[in-house]
Amino acid sequence: MFLSNIKILTLIILTILNYYTHAEEFTGKVIGISDGDTITILTNNKKTKIRLAEIDTPEKNQPYGKKAKKALSDFIFGKTIQVEIESIDRYGRTVGKILLNGLDINREMVKAGHAWVYVQYVKDKTLFDLEENARENQLGLWALPESQRIAPWEWRRGKRNMKKESNLSFQCETKTTCRQMQSCAEAKYYLVNCGLMRLDGDKDGIPCESLCR
């Protein structure tokens, strides 16, 4: 009787552990790449947006943004991956680690120089060693001129501050050339909010380089 109860208790514990393990992990096919750190996967005909945990890649309109997106796409687009869930962010995205046949894609993005370690949210401190090695060997984004190597969170903060400032003093359709711009913030406003692409002649995401260098 005692042994029987032990077996039952063991079975219950194993069932509970199995439930929680699988509740924090799932698999799916990658059907979309939003940027270098955000993807969409399909699981049982349900789409889920996944934000790669602990890393941050350049924004789409930031230098190296498109290359970071392509790098992630080359790794996993169209493939079946495993997601180890860490949390749900304020945008409703699942945040987690992406594994492809056991390969940690989050780490691979940092290792190859396609991503920054997301300092505010990092848990795995060994990621800093990978980032340092990529920087020393000028891999990926670390081959960019130093003036273009802006941490994505600082780039986003700059855009928010620029938008606050710009909304008070700048208006679209009043200026069209770099000569008319009075500051880098004004040039960035016209590029981002007015779509004045001529300000970014070399397509590196930085307008009027005489002002923004």
Secondary structure by P-SEA (a helix, b strand, c coil): caaaaaaaaaaaaaaaaaaaaaaacbbbbbccccccccbbbbcccbbbbbcccccccccccccaaaaaaaaaaaccccbbbbbbcccccccccccbbbbcccccaaaaaaaacccccccccccccaaaaaaaaaaaaccccccccccccccaaaaaaaaaaaaaaaaacccccccccccccccaaaaaaaaaccccccccccccccccccccc
